[in-house]
Structures are given as C-alpha cells and as structure tokens.
C-alpha cells in the first residue's frame, strides 16, 4: 500500500510539473528576429504597375556616431539575399577586410510565390517563354524596373542616408545576374561595380551576347569592376554560355575594365551565392 501511495504521488507530481512547463511555454510570447542596424520602408512604384517594393537597409556599425558617407551595395532578390549579404558584409567589415558599406535590399515582402513571380517579370530584359513549377511567368519588365531604381529608389536612398553615389554597386544572382549583365552593357553608368553570380545569359537565345557586341561596337572603354562567378556543379547547359560570355568580354579587352572571374569547386546553383558574395565583396570593396 505504501509503495502504491508513493508511486501515485510521484505520477501526480510529474503531471503537475509537466502542466506547469506547458503553461509557461504557452505564456511565452515569441517575437520575430530582427537584424541589428537595419531599417526598412516601402515604395509604391509609378513605373511598375501595382508594385509596392519593400526596401531593406543595412547600416554599418557606428553609422549613427559618424558623419561619413558610405559606398552602397544594391541587392537584387532581397527577399532571399539581403540577410545573407548583410551577414557576410558585417563579418568582413568587422574584420576590416572590406570598407564599411550600406547594403540595400530590393524585396517584394509577400512570400516565396510572389518573389518568384515578380523577379521573373522585373529581371528579364525581353519577353521569352519561362516556366517555373509548371506555371508560365510574365517576362520582359526589366526596363520598367530599371526606371524604378534610377528615378525612384536612388533618390530616396541618397536623400535619407549618407551615401557616396559615385561608389555604388549591384549584386545579382541567376536572373538577377542576367539583369546585372544587362545593366553593365545597356546602362553601365547606373553602377560603378558589379557582383554577377551564375548569370542566366542564355536567356532569349543568348540576346545578352548581341547586346555586349553592340556595346563594343560603340565603346572601347568600360571603367568598371566586375566580379563574375558560378559553381562547378551547376548544369553545363547553364554554365557553358557563361564561359562563352566571359570569353567574349575578355577578347574585347575593354580599357579600364577589371573583370575578376571564378568557378567555385563543389558548389551548386543554390550553394554558390554565399561563396561568391564573399569573394565579390572583397573584390569590390577592398579597404
């Protein structure tokens, strides 16, 4: 009887303890994670119909205690790449391996499906058949997106933050790399330097090759710094055009162009951005 009583009391005690723990857990309010030294705001674009872009801003440590102006890195695919890029940049800035910079992410802020849909529209310079997960994507909206960047985003960022407009850069991955390549040879004055990762230059029957050739026909100078990279494990049908694109640029031997290329061994299309962002930041923003 005594054993039964002790056993019963032990069970009751453990039950009460577990209920107490559950009660404590239920009462705990979980707050969203915030990145230090970041802000965000939105822009309802007049150039891209019905689009309200979410702009993420990553400031360097000590920004509020100085009067300095900083280089700016604009990050395409901000929904996925802003946090990654800012984290890498913060480590490199902390270690004095790059200059202090402001990181600007251009995002949609409406979840993965909208991000996939809208990047297909904004990052493609021409209309082409493009299917993602069995759905046809709207394409060919790059010119309107670039008007948004040039006429709306730049003015707001430069007005509200201590930027150095003469030292701006852009980073683009995949379709973002296609857009960055397009800017380089269509409107090169928009940015001073470029990080181009796994660019989809086979887009629309390799129309980017024609654009680069046309640019060379009218210009022998290209005073830019460009870091271009991809992963060794990416599909060869995807990377062979990148190799060809790089070879064409190198053959034209533009005056003033610093083109740094790299193939990251063992990296896939999805894994290469972290390594390529690190490499690109250290190429563009040497202290």
ABEGO torsion letter per residue (X at the ends): XAAAAAAAAAAAAAAAAAAAAAAAAAABBBBBBBBBGBBBBBBBBAABBGBBBBBBBBBBBGAAABABBBBBBBBBGAAAAAAAAAAAAAAAAAAGABBBBBBBBBBAGAEAAAAAAAAAAAABABBBBBBBGGBBBBBGAAAAAAAAAAAAAAAAAAAABBBBAABBBBBBBEAAAAAAAAAAAABAAABABBBBBGBBAABGGGAAAAAAAAAAAABABBBBBBBBBBBAABBAAAAAAAAAAAAAAAAAGBBGBBBBBBBBBGBBAAAAAAAAAAAAAAAAABX
